[in-house]
């Protein structure tokens, strides 16, 4: 049984169990662009406590 047949058989078994195949594109977390954006956003989150009371407001109205 070649790989194509194995994959097909696996997909058929999963369908028989009630699953369906979904394929999607996700960010490549290994790329330098991702790492740069991750650092930028992490820095913004870390500095958020010093910049505004937005989170306090959100927590107050959520309670």
N, C-alpha and C positions, 0 to 999 in steps of 0.2 A: 504494500500500500504506500503510494507516494504521499508527499506532504499535502498536496492539493486534496487528495481523498481523505486524509486524516482531518484536515481543517473542515471539510464539508461534513464529515461524519460528526465531528464535535458540534458544529453549528446545528445540525439536525437534532442531536441529543438535547441541546440547550433549548431549542424551539419546542421540543416535545415536553420539556419541563415547564414551559410557559414563559420562557425568556425571549427577548428579541434583541437583535444586535443593533447597537448604536455606535457610530463612529463620530468622533469630533476632534477638532483641532484645539490644542491647549498651548499656553505659552511654554517656550523652551526655557526652563529654569536654569539651564546650563550656559545660556548665552550671556555675553558681557552686557548687552543692552538690558536684559532682565535684571542682572545684578545691580547695574547703575540705577535703574528705576526703583528697585527694591530698597536700596540704601537711601534714595531721596525720600521715598514715602515713609520709611522707618524713622528717619530724622524728623519729618513733620509730625509724626505721631508722638515721638519722644518729647518734642517741644510744645505740644498742644497744651499741656498743663500750665505752661508759662504764658500762653498767649491769650486765652479767653476762658470764659466760664460756660462755654457751649455744652460741655458734657454734664456739668452740674444742672443746667437748665433741662437738658434732655432727661436726666434721671429724675428731676423733680416733677416734670409733667407726666412721666411714665408711671410713677408710683400710685 
